[in-house]
Amino acid sequence: MADLYDRVFGIDFSGAKDAGDRIWISRCSVTNEGLRVERCIPARDLPESGKKRDRCLEALRTLIAGAGRAIFGLDFPFGLPRALINYQSWESFVLAFPNEYQSPETFRQACRESTPGRELKRKADRVAKAPFAPYNIRLYRQTYYGIQRLLAPLVETGQARVLPMQEPAEGKPLLLEVCPASTLKEEGLYLPYKGSSERRRRGRQRILHGLEQKAVNIQSRELRSTFIEDVGGDALDSVVAAVATFRAQQDHAFPRSEARDNDDAYAAEGYVYV
């Protein structure tokens, strides 16, 4: 069995102007019984954070950079299809990204102009059955701000390591790309759960119950209520992100994988841990 990172964070990401309200963070620990979910908060509640995107993303970056030996699952694309990448490596692409694209709109436009009439998915998107391409209208802001405000600064300063494109480093947090929708499909729990209707609320209850049957331990009644009563499903998505991150470590060879390591597509485009 791999040497487990015993602190796990699941992050439901957003690139919206009020991202501090929309990004949710589940903090968990790994025990002999499985994954213990200890806390779930919106990003606005982080130290020195707030509702506005710039401030909350800076606070989130600070959390990650200072986490030490911890592992984070984030639900935004870490890369683009190879056909859209003009760099020798994933790391070069990420470091150039902030200067390459000045706004989410110029980013999406450039991608669309390179693939007229089509939206290309990465190999990882297809394998994980992710619902959208990285520059889809519903996802491009997440992709843009995730790479620009989190990955690029953390990679440039060496404050975190991004799998599987980089090797782990002692004392540095690991970042994994996850997709809650893909994880729910894998677990047989993919059903309607976002919304204020009683049917959607029952959906959140069913998903949470299903996760609890798979060695996920919710620490308090108040915490369970947070996951069920958040009508947007963002709090629940963050714990699903944590589950995917926890599952990734169960591979005896983690963080390595022969199938991933020998695939040029994953090295260039990124990989979705389900």
C-alpha positions in Angstrom: 0.0 0.0 0.0 1.2 3.5 -0.8 2.3 5.8 2.0 -1.0 7.7 2.5 -1.2 11.4 2.9 -3.4 11.6 6.1 -4.8 15.1 5.4 -7.1 15.3 2.4 -8.9 18.4 1.1 -11.7 18.3 -1.5 -12.3 21.6 -3.2 -15.4 22.5 -5.3 -14.0 25.3 -7.5 -15.5 28.3 -9.2 -14.4 31.2 -11.4 -17.4 33.3 -10.7 -17.1 36.9 -9.4 -18.5 35.8 -6.1 -16.3 32.8 -6.0 -16.0 33.1 -2.2 -19.6 32.0 -1.9 -19.4 29.2 -4.5 -16.1 27.5 -3.7 -16.5 25.0 -0.9 -13.7 23.2 0.9 -14.0 19.9 2.8 -11.1 19.1 5.1 -10.7 15.4 6.0 -8.3 13.0 7.6 -7.4 9.4 6.7 -8.1 6.8 9.5 -8.0 3.0 9.7 -11.7 3.1 9.1 -11.6 5.3 6.0 -12.1 9.0 5.3 -13.2 11.2 8.2 -14.8 14.5 7.1 -14.1 17.0 9.7 -15.0 20.4 8.3 -16.7 22.0 5.3 -16.7 25.7 4.7 -17.1 28.2 1.8 -13.9 29.9 0.7 -15.1 33.2 2.0 -14.5 31.8 5.5 -10.8 31.2 5.0 -8.4 33.7 6.8 -8.0 37.0 4.9 -10.7 35.8 2.4 -14.0 37.2 1.2 -16.8 36.8 -1.4 -14.9 38.4 -4.3 -12.9 36.2 -6.6 -9.5 37.8 -6.4 -9.4 37.9 -2.6 -10.8 34.4 -2.0 -8.5 32.8 -4.6 -5.5 34.4 -3.0 -6.7 33.0 0.4 -7.1 29.5 -1.2 -3.7 29.7 -2.7 -2.3 30.5 0.7 -4.1 27.6 2.2 -2.6 25.2 -0.3 0.9 26.7 -0.2 1.1 26.4 3.6 -0.5 22.9 3.9 2.8 20.9 3.9 2.1 17.2 3.6 -1.4 17.3 2.4 -3.3 16.2 -0.7 -5.9 18.4 -2.5 -8.5 17.4 -5.1 -9.7 20.3 -7.2 -12.5 20.1 -9.8 -11.2 22.2 -12.7 -9.2 21.1 -15.8 -5.5 21.3 -15.2 -4.8 21.4 -19.0 -6.0 21.5 -22.6 -6.2 19.0 -25.4 -2.7 18.5 -27.0 -4.0 20.0 -30.3 -4.3 23.3 -28.5 -0.9 23.3 -26.7 2.1 24.8 -28.3 4.6 24.1 -25.6 7.1 21.3 -25.0 5.7 20.3 -21.6 2.7 20.7 -19.4 4.8 22.8 -16.9 5.8 25.2 -19.7 2.2 25.5 -20.8 1.0 26.4 -17.2 3.8 28.9 -16.6 3.0 30.7 -19.8 -0.7 30.6 -19.4 -1.2 33.9 -17.5 0.6 35.9 -20.2 -0.9 33.8 -23.1 -4.5 34.6 -22.2 -5.5 38.0 -20.8 -9.0 37.1 -19.8 -11.4 34.1 -19.7 -13.1 35.4 -22.9 -9.8 35.6 -24.8 -8.9 32.1 -23.6 -12.2 30.6 -24.8 -12.1 32.5 -28.1 -8.6 31.3 -28.8 -9.6 27.7 -28.1 -12.7 27.9 -30.3 -10.8 29.5 -33.2 -8.3 26.6 -33.1 -11.1 24.1 -33.3 -13.9 25.7 -35.4 -17.3 24.1 -34.9 -15.9 21.5 -32.3 -15.2 21.3 -28.7 -12.3 18.9 -28.1 -12.0 16.9 -24.9 -8.8 15.6 -23.5 -8.2 11.9 -23.3 -8.6 12.2 -19.5 -12.1 13.8 -20.0 -13.2 11.0 -22.3 -11.9 8.2 -20.0 -13.4 9.8 -16.9 -16.7 10.5 -18.7 -16.4 14.2 -17.7 -19.4 16.2 -19.0 -17.6 19.1 -20.6 -14.5 20.1 -22.6 -12.1 22.5 -20.7 -13.3 25.5 -22.7 -17.0 24.7 -22.7 -19.3 27.7 -22.0 -20.1 26.2 -18.5 -16.5 25.5 -17.6 -14.1 27.9 -19.2 -14.0 30.4 -16.3 -13.1 27.6 -13.9 -10.4 26.4 -16.2 -9.0 29.9 -16.7 -8.9 31.0 -13.1 -7.9 27.6 -11.8 -4.8 27.6 -14.0 -4.0 31.3 -13.8 -4.6 32.0 -10.1 -3.8 28.7 -8.5 -1.7 26.3 -10.6 0.6 28.8 -12.3 1.7 30.7 -9.1 2.1 27.4 -7.1 4.1 25.7 -9.8 6.3 28.8 -10.4 7.2 29.1 -6.8 7.5 25.4 -6.2 5.0 25.5 -3.3 3.0 22.5 -4.5 3.4 19.5 -6.9 0.8 18.6 -9.5 0.2 15.0 -10.3 0.8 13.1 -12.5 2.8 15.7 -14.5 5.3 16.4 -11.6 7.1 14.2 -9.1 6.1 14.6 -5.5 8.5 16.5 -3.2 9.0 16.0 0.5 6.9 18.4 2.6 5.0 19.8 -0.4 1.3 19.5 -0.9 0.0 17.4 -3.9 -2.6 18.6 -6.2 -4.9 16.3 -8.2 -7.6 17.1 -10.7 -10.9 15.5 -9.9 -14.4 15.6 -11.3 -17.3 15.0 -8.8 -19.7 14.1 -11.6 -17.3 11.4 -12.8 -16.8 10.1 -9.3 -20.6 9.9 -8.7 -20.9 7.9 -12.0 -18.2 5.5 -10.9 -19.9 5.0 -7.5 -23.4 4.5 -9.0 -24.6 7.7 -7.3 -25.1 10.0 -10.3 -28.6 11.4 -9.8 -30.2 14.9 -9.7 -29.1 16.7 -6.5 -28.6 20.4 -7.3 -31.7 22.5 -6.5 -34.1 23.6 -3.9 -36.9 21.0 -4.5 -37.6 18.2 -2.1 -36.7 15.7 -4.8 -33.2 17.3 -5.2 -32.8 17.4 -1.4 -33.5 13.7 -1.2 -30.9 13.2 -4.0 -28.3 14.9 -1.7 -29.4 12.6 1.1 -29.1 9.5 -1.0 -25.6 10.5 -2.3 -24.4 11.3 1.2 -25.8 8.0 2.5 -24.1 6.1 -0.4 -20.8 7.7 0.5 -21.2 6.8 4.1 -21.6 3.2 3.1 -18.2 3.4 1.5 -16.1 4.2 4.5 -16.8 8.0 4.6 -17.4 9.2 8.2 -19.2 12.5 8.7 -18.1 13.9 12.1 -21.3 15.7 13.2 -25.0 16.1 12.6 -24.3 19.8 11.8 -21.8 18.8 9.1 -24.3 16.3 7.6 -26.9 19.1 7.5 -24.4 21.4 5.6 -24.1 18.8 2.8 -27.9 18.2 2.6 -29.2 21.8 3.0 -26.8 23.5 0.5 -29.1 23.7 -2.4 -26.4 24.4 -5.0 -24.7 21.1 -4.2 -21.3 22.8 -3.8 -20.7 21.6 -0.3 -21.5 18.1 -1.3 -19.4 18.3 -4.4 -16.4 19.2 -2.2 -16.8 16.0 -0.1 -17.1 14.0 -3.4 -13.9 15.7 -4.5 -12.3 14.6 -1.2 -13.5 11.0 -1.8 -11.9 10.9 -5.3 -8.7 12.2 -3.8 -8.8 9.6 -1.0 -9.5 6.9 -3.6 -6.5 7.9 -5.7 -4.2 7.0 -2.8 -5.6 3.5 -2.5 -3.6 2.4 -5.6 -0.6 0.4 -4.1 1.7 2.2 -6.6 0.4 5.8 -5.8 1.5 8.3 -6.9 2.9 6.4 -9.8 0.9 4.3 -12.3 2.4 2.5 -15.3 -0.6 3.2 -17.5 -0.5 6.9 -16.7 3.2 7.4 -16.7 3.6 5.8 -20.1 0.9 7.8 -21.8 2.0 11.0 -23.5 -1.5 12.4 -23.5 -1.8 12.4 -19.7 1.7 14.0 -19.4 0.7 16.8 -21.6 -2.9 17.3 -20.9 -3.5 16.3 -17.3 -5.3 13.4 -15.7 -8.7 13.2 -13.9 -8.6 11.1 -10.7 -12.0 9.4 -10.3 
